[in-house]
Amino acid sequence: MRIIWFVLFLGIYGLLSFLLGWSIKTWLAALDAFRWEPLYWAVFVAVAASPVIGRLHRFLRPFTVVGNVYFFVFEYGLLFSLAGALLVRLTALGAGTAGSAAALLLAVLAAVGFRNAHSPVKRRLVLHVDKPGRKGKLRIALASDFHLGVMSSRRHLRKFVDGVNAAKPDLVLLAGDIVDDDAHWFVRRKMGDILGRLEARHGVYGILGNHEYYGGQIPAVTEELAKAGIRVLRDETVLVDGWIRLTGREDVTNKNRKTLADLKREAGLSENPASPPLWIVMNHTPDDLKTPAEAGVDLHVSGHTHRGQLWPNHWLTRRIFELDYGYRKKNGMHAVVSSGYGFWGPPFRTNSRSEWWDIVLVFVPGEAASAAGPAGRTAGGFSGGLADAKRKAVVAGATGLVGMELVRQLLEDDAYESVTALVRRQTGLAHPKLKEVFVDYRNLANVCREMAEEARIPAADRVVREEAHVSQLPDLAGADVFCALGTTIRKAGSQAAFREVDVEYPLALGRLALAQGAASFLIVTSLGANPASPIFYFRAKGDVEDALRELPLPALHLFRPSLLLGKREEFRLGEWLAAKILPGLSPLLGNYRPVHARTVAAAMIRAAKSGERGIHVHESRQIREMGKAGS
C-alpha cells in the first residue's frame, strides 16, 4: 500500500512540476529568451528530481541543497503561474510582463524569507502558576525544530546559544527535531560542540521529533546529544531540583510510545498530593492538549508545526492542530507551541520567524484555584454563583479610535451597569451609564510609582500618604479595565515622550488595577510586539506587554491587532494609503489583514465577559474571529 501511495505522490509531483516548467518556458518565450529546449528540460527535470537524488548517497548531497530551494520555487511558482494565467486571460497583460512580475515577487519573497529564517528573535512569555509553598520565578529557555544538518549554519546556532546564555535560564528545553534526518552532518560540522556551550542552572533536556525517526539513526543522535550535555528524555520523567517533574515523550511517529497516564503513574504523580510538584511535559507534536490538561500538567511545550513555514501552509496547520503556534491556557494548563529555530527543506520562512522562547514562570497564590472556570465576580476578581451579576467597565484612552468604539459598545451592552471613561477631554457622548473622569496620566504614573515604593514601607509609616492619594485615583475595584492608550512619535514629539504614553501610562494603570482589585485588564498593543525588535514601535509595545505580565493580575488580555481601520480625528497618510490598498489583498495577508476598530472593541468585550483567568495573547486573526462572534 505504501508503494502505491508513493507512486501516486511521485505522479502528482511530476505533473505539477511539468506545469511549472511549462509556465517558465512560456514566460521565457514571451521575452524571446528561450533557447535549447532539450537542454532546458534536462536541467529542469534534474532540478525537480534533486530532492530524491540527494538522498541516494551522501556524495550527492549538493542535490539536496538544490532540491530544498526548488521546493520554495515549486510552491510559489505554481501559485504565481495560476495567478499569472488568470491575469493574462482576463486582462490585456502579456505573458512576458506577468512572468517578470512573478519572478520579481518571488525574489522579494526569497529575500524576506531568508532573513526571517536566519535572523532569530526571542519571544518572552511570563506565566503565573500556583504551587503551594513555592515562591519566586523559574526561567525556561524553549526551542524546537533546529533540523541541524546539511543546510544548517554554525553561525546561526551560535546566535541561539549566545542568546540563551545571556538570559541565564534555570532550565533549557529542546522540544524535538534537534537533528535532521542524517546525523552525519551534525557530527561532521561539530555542531555538538556549539550546543555543548549551553548553560542552565538545572540542566539542558531534549526530546526526539519525527525527523530523528525518519533518519533511522536514533542511537547515534542520542549519543551525540549526550556528548553535548543534552539529556534526551524518551518516555521518561526526571526529578529536577527536587520539585520539578519533567516528562519527555516519544514522538507520535513511535507507535509504541507510552500513554501520558502510564508516564504519570510511573513518575509517582498521585491524583491529589499535599504538595504537588511543578509538572512540565515536552511533546514534539502538539497533537493532543486535552489529555495533558486533564492530567494536571502545568506547562506543556511543543514544536513541529513551523507555523507552516511558508505562506499559506499555516491554513493547513491551523486546521490540523488545536494550537499550531503560540500560547494558550487550557483547563489551567499553560501550552506553548514554538514555530522553531531552524527550518526544514527550503531555507526560507515567509509565515514565521526563527525563534526561541524565554518563558518565566512566576509562582503566585490562588492561580490554580481560580483557573477552573469562574462564573461570577467579586471586587477582587471572580467567584462562583453570581452569573447574573452586573459588571462595570473602565476605559482608558476613551477618545481614541478603539477607545471610542469600546465606550459605544459597552454602553449598549446590558451586561454592564456602568461605564467609566478616563479622559483628558470630553467624549461628546451622553448616556445614563456613562461617567467621565478626567485623569492626569503623568500624575497617575508618579502616584503609582510612589505606591509601589511605599509597599516596601511598614504599614504604620505609610497610612497618611495612602490617604492623601485616594482622591487622586480612579476607582477600578471589581472592574474590567480596558486600556486603549496610544499615540504616535510625530504627535508625541520624541521617542521618550512616546514611551511615556504607550508604556509608562498603561503600566501605571495596570499597577493601579492590581492594587484596587480589578477583575481583568485588557490592553491594545500591536501585531509584532516584541521587546527584542529592531523597530522602536514594536519594541515599546513588547516592553509594555512584558511589564504587565510581571504583575500578578487575575486576568490579563493582550490584543495585537494589525493595521486598524476606522475614522480617526487626525490624518495619518501611511495608514490612509494602507487602508485603501490592503483590504483588497486581504486573502493573501493572513494575520496581517487589516482589522476594524469596532471588531477589536467587540473582541475585547467578549474576552472580558468570558471570565477567563491568567494571561492571554490575542493575535490579529483571533481578534477578527472573536470580534465577529461577539458582535
N, C-alpha and C positions, 0 to 999 in steps of 0.2 A: 504493500500500500504506500509506503514511504517513497518507493521508486516512482510510482505513478504520480504522486504529488510533486516530486522533484522534477520530473519530465514536464509536467503541466506548467510548473513555475518557470522553467527554462524557456518553454514555448512562448508564454506570455511576455517574459522579459525580452526575448529575442524579437518579438513582433513590435513591442513598444520602442525598442532600440532602433529597429529599422525605420519606424515612423519619425523618430528624432533625426536619424541620419538623412532621411529624405527631406525633412524640413530644412536642415542645414544646407544640403545640396541646392534646394530651391532658392534659398537666400543668396548663396554664393553665385548661382547662375544669374539671378536678377541683377547682381552687381558686376556681371561679366568677369567674375573672378574664379570660376570653377574650371579646373583642369584635371586631366589624367584620372578619369573616373575609376579605372580598375585599382590604381594606387590609393585613391581616396577611400574606396570601400574596404580595401585590405587593411588600411590603417584604422579605419573606424571599427571594423569587426574586432581587431586586436585590442583596441581600447575598451570596447564594450565587454569583451571576454576577459579582460585583465583581472577582475576580482576572483575569477575561477583559476586563471593561470597562476596567479601569485600564491595560491595555496598548494600548488603541486610540489614545490620544493623551496627551501629557504634561499637557494640561489636565484630564484625567480621573484623574490620579494619586491624588487622595483615595480613589478606589475601591480602589487598590492597598493602601492602609493598612487599609481596612475588610476587604478580602479576606485579608490576612495574619493579621489577628486571627480572622477566620472559620475559617481553616484549623485554628487551635487548638481552637475550639469544635466544629468538624466532627469532628476526630479523637476528642476526649474525649467529646463529646456522643453519638456513636454507641456508644462503649464503655459509657457510663453508661446510655444508653437500653436497651441489651441487658440489662445487669445489673439495671436497674430493672424491666424487663418480667418477668424471671425471678422477682424477689422478689415482685412483685405476684401472679404466677400461683401461686407455691409457698408464699406466706405470707399472713398477714392484713393485710399492709401495703397501704395505699391508694396510688393513683397520685399524689395530691397530696403525700403525705409522701415517697414515693420520689423524685419530681421535685424537691422542695425540697431534699432531702439531696444529690441530684446537683448541683443548682445551687450549693449551699454548697461542696461539694467542688471543683467547677470553679473557684469564686472563690479558694479556698485555693491550688489548683494554679497559677492565674494569678499570684497574688501571689508564690509561691515561684519560679515560672519566670521572672518578670520580674526578680526580684532576682538569680537565677543568671545571667541574660543580661547584666545591667548592673553587676554587681559582680565585676570580673575578679580572678583570682588568678594568682600566679606559681608555676609548677611548676619546682622545681630538680632538676637531674639531673647527677651527677658520673660521668664515664665515664673508664676507664683505657684508653689507647691506646699501643701500642708503635711508635715510629718511631726507628730507629737514629740516634743523634746528636742527637736532639731532646729537650729537657728543658723543664720549666715547664708552663704551662697556656695554654689558649685558651678564652676565654669567648664563647659564641654566644647571641644572643637570637633565638628562633624564634617566629614567629606565622603564622597562616594564617586564611583564611576570614573576612575582615573584612566582606565584602559591603557596602562603602561605597556608599550610595545614598539612596533616598528615606526609608528607615526609620532611617538612621544618625544618631548623635548626635556632634557635635563634642566634647562634654564626655567622652564615653566614649573617643573616640580620643585625647584629650589624656592620659587616665589611662595609656594604653598608652605613649605617647611619654615621659611623665614617669617611668614605672616602668622602662622600658628604659634611659633615660639615667642614672638613679640607679644602675643595675647596672654601668655603664661597660663595655659589651661590646666585644670586639675586632671582632666581625662581627655584622651583623643580617641574618637570612634571613626573607623573607616568602614563604611557600610556596603562593601561588596564591589565586584568588578574592579579590583585594585590593579590586577594584571590582566592584559588582554589574552586572547586565545593561546598564544605561544609564549612561554616563559623565557625562551631563548634570548629575545631582545632585551628583556628586563635584566637578565644576568649580564649579557654582553655589554650593555651600556652602563652597568654598575649603578642602576637606579636604587638598589637596596642601600647603597652607601649614603645616598641623599636622604631617604626615608629614615635611616638609622639615626639621623640627627634630630628627629622629633623629640621634644621634651615635654613631659607631663608628670605632675606630682604622683598620680595614681596609675600611670602607665598608658600604653598605646594598644588598642584592641581592634581587631578587624574580623570580618566575615567573608565568606565566598559569595560570588554572584553567579549569574548564569554563564558569563563568558569564561570564568575559570573552569566550569564544567565542559563548555564547548571545546576548550583546548585539550581536555583529557590529560592534563599534567598536574593534577591537584597535589600529589605528594611533593613534586618539585616546587610548586608555588608556595605551599605552606612552609617548606624548609627554607626557601629564600626569604620569606617574610619573617620567619623566626630569627634568621640571622640579622635582620634589620631591627630586631627588638619589638616586632609586632606579634602579639599573641592572637592567633586565629581561633575563634570560637566556632565549633561545629556541633550544633545541637547540644550546647552545654551552658551552664551558668556558673559564674565565678563570684566570689565574695570580694568586693573591693573596699579597702579601708575599713573593714569590719561592719559596714552598714549599708553598702550599695550592692544590690544583686544585679549583675549584668549578664543578660542572656543573649547569646548569639545563635541565630537559627541558620540551618542549612537553607539553601535557596530552593524555591519550588521546583526547580529543574530536577532536584533529587527527589524522586517519587517515594523514597523510603525515609524521608525526614520525619522526625518525631512531631507529635502534636504539641501545641503550647501547653495543654493540660498536663501532658506527660512531663514536660520540662519543668512546669511549676511544681509538680509533685516531687520530682527528683531533687529540686532545689530546696525542698522543705519549706516552701512558702505556704503556710497554713491560711485558711479562709479568713480568720479573724484574729490575727496576732495582736498581743498587747502593744507591742512597739513595731509596727510594720516597717520593713526596710524600704529604701528607695529602689523601685524595680524599673530597670531600663532594658528594653528589648531592641536588638538590631535584627531587622529582617529586610534583605536586599530589595525584594519586590513587594510593593505596598498592596498586595492582593486582598488582604483582609484586615480591616481595622476593627470590626465588630468583636471578634474573638478576644484580642488583647484588651480592648476596652472593658469587656465584661469580666475578664480575668483579674482586673485590678492593676494593670500595668500603669506606671506613672508617666513614662516617656517612651514613645515608640518612634524609631528613626529608620528611614529607608532611602533608597535612591532609585536606580533602574530606568526611570521614565525619560530622563534627559529633558523633560518637558517638551518632548517631540523633537528637540534639537533644531530641526528645520521647519519653518512655517510651510504649510499649515498642519503639520503632523500632530500638533497638540490637540487638534479637534478630535483625533482618534484616541489619544491617551486620556483625554478628559472623559471620554465615554467608557473607557475600559476600567479606569480606577476611580474609586470614591474620592481619593485625593491624589492627583497626579503631580502636584507641586505645592510647596509652601507649608503653611501651618494650619492646623485645625484642632479644636478641642472636642473630644467625643466622650461623653459619659464620664467626665473627669480625667480622661487620659489626654495627654499632650502628644500630638502626632506631627512629625516633621518629615517632609519628603524633599530631598535635595535634587536639583537638576544635574548635579555632578560637576566635578572639577576638570575632567578631560572631555573626550568626545569619542564616539565610535564611528568608524568609517570616515566620512568627509571631515576634514579639519576645519569645519565652519560651524557656527551657531547663529542662526537667524531668528530663533524664537526663544532663546535663553542665553544665559551668560555663564561662563566658567565661574564657579563659586565654591566657597566653603562657609559653614555656619559657625558663628560664635554664640553659643547658647548659654545663658546664665540662668540657673535655677535659684530663685530666691525663696527661702523657706519662711513661710508666714502662717500663723494660726488661722484656722477656720475655713481655709480654701476648699479642703476636701469635703467638709460637711455641706457647704453651700453649692457644690458643683452638681449635686444630684438632680437639679431641675427646680428652681424657685418658682413659686406660683403667685406670691403676693409681695407686699413691700412694707418696710418699716423705715424709720428715719435713717437707720444705718445700712439699709440695703433691702434684702428680700426675706420673706418668711412665708410659711405655708398658710393656706386658708383664707387669703384675702383677695381672691380672684377678681372681685368687683370693685376693689378699692380704686378711687380716683388718683390720677397721677398728677404731678406738677413738673413743669419744664422750665429750664433757664437757658436762654440763648445768648451767647456772646458773639459779637460781630453781626448783630441783627439787621444792620442796614446794608450789608454786603449782598452779593449775588446769591450765595447759598443760604446765608442767614435770613434774608427776607423770605425766601421760599419756606424755610423751616418755620418761621413765625406764622405765615399764612396757613400752612398745612396743620400746624399744631392747634391753631385757633379753631379749625374746622373739625378737629378730632375729638370725639365725645369722650375718649379715654382720659383726656387731660382736663382738669378743672381749672388750672391756672397756667398762664404763660408769662414769664418774666423776661423782658428783653433788656440786656445790659448794653447800653448805648452811650455814645458821645454826642449824638444828635437825635432828634425825634425820628421815628419811623414813618410817621404820617398815617399810621393805621389807628383805627378806633374799634374797640371790641370790649365787651364786659369782662372777658377772661384775661385781657392784656394789661400788664403793668410794666411801665418803662422806668428803669433805674439808671440814672446817669453815673457812669463809672470813670474814674481816672485810673487807667490801667497801669500807668507808671507808678502811681502811688500804691496800687494794689500789689504790684510786684515787690515793691520795697517792704510793705507791711508783711507779706507772706514770707519774705526772706528773714525778717526780724522774728516772726513767729517760729520759723524753723530753728533759729538760733536760741530763742527763748525756751524751746522744748528741752534743751540741754540744761536749763537752769532749774533749781529746785522750785516746786510749785509756789511755796510761800513768798518767794522773791519775785515772781512774775505776775501775780494776780492783778496788780494795779495797771500794768502795761497792757494786759489782755483786755481789761475792761475799757481802756482807752481806745482799743482797736475795734470793738464790737460795732459801733455806729458807722464805721467806715466800710464795712464789708457786706456784700450782698448775701442773702440767705440761700444757701444751696442744700440745706438739710433735706434728705429724702428725695431730692430732685434728680431728674435726668438732665445732665448738663451737656448742652450741645455747643461745641466751640467751632466757630467758622471765622475766626480772626485771620486776617491776612492782608498783605499789601504788596507792592512791587518796589524794586530797588529805585526805579525812577521816581516813584511817589515818595518813598521814604527818604531818599537823598543820599544814602550810603549803605554799604553792606552792614555796618554796625547797627544803623537805625532799622534796617530790615530785620535783622536778628532779634532786635528788641521786641518788635511787633509779632513776628512769626514764631519765635522760640520762647523768649522770656515771659511774655504775657500769657500764652496758653499754659506754660509750666506753672506760673503763679496761680492761675485758675484751677489747675489740676491739684496743686497743693491745698488750696482752699477747699476744693471738693472733698478731698480726703479728710481734712481736719473737721469739716462740718458734717460728714456722714452722708454725702451724696450717694444716690442709688447707682448711678452709672455716669461715665464720662465718655463722650463721643466727639471725635475731632476730625476735621477735614485736613489732610496733608496733601500728598501728591503722588501720582504714579512715578516710580523711580526714586522715591525717598530712600536715601542711603547715606549714613554718616561718613562712608568712605568714598563717596562720589567725587570725581574731579570737578564737577559742576557745583558752584556755590549754592544755587537754589535747592537742588536735590540734597545737598549735604546738610543744609539748615533744616529741611523737613525731616531728614533722618535723625538729626540731633534732638529735635523736639520729641520724636517718637521714642527714642531711646530713654530720654529723661523721664517721660511719662511712664514708660514700662517699669522704671525703677520704683515708682510709687505703688504701694500695695492697695490700689483702688479695687473695689469689689468687682467692677466691670469696666473694662477699657476697650473701646472700639476705635480702631484706626482706619479711616476711609481714604483710599488712594485713587481718586478719580483721574482720568486722562483729561484732555482739554475740556474745559467747562463751556457749555453752550448756555446762552441766556442773555438778557438785556442788562448790560452794565451801565452805570451812570457815567463812568469815564470811558473814553475811546482808547482801545488798545489795538494798534494796527496789526501786529503779529497774530493776535487772537482772532481779529476780524477776518484776515486772509485765510487762516487755518479753518475757521468756522465755515467759510464759503467753499473751500476745496475739499476738506477731509470727509465730510458726510457722504459725498459721492463715492469715496473709496472705502467706506465702512466695512464691506465684506472682506477686504484684504487686510484690514488693520488689526483685527482681533482685540487684544487687550488695550490697544492704543486708540480704539474707536472713540470719538468724542461722546461725552455724556452730558445731558441737560441738567442744570442745577436743580430742577424740580425732582428729577429722578434720584439725585444724590440725597436730597432732603427726605424723600419718601423712604429710601433705604435706611437712613439714619434713624428715622422714627420707628421703622419696623424692627430694627436691631434693639432699640431701647425697650420696646414693648415685649420683646421676646423673653426678657428676663435672664438671658444667658450670662453666667459669671465668667471671670477670667479675662484674658487678653485675646482679642480677635482682630485680625487684619483682613480688610475687605478690599480686594483689588478691583480695578475698574470694571472688568467683566462681571464680577459678582455683584457690584453695585447696580449695574444695569438690570441684572436678574432680580435682585431684591427690590429695587425701585418699582419694577413692573408689577411684581407680586403684591407689593404693599400699597400700590396706588388704587 
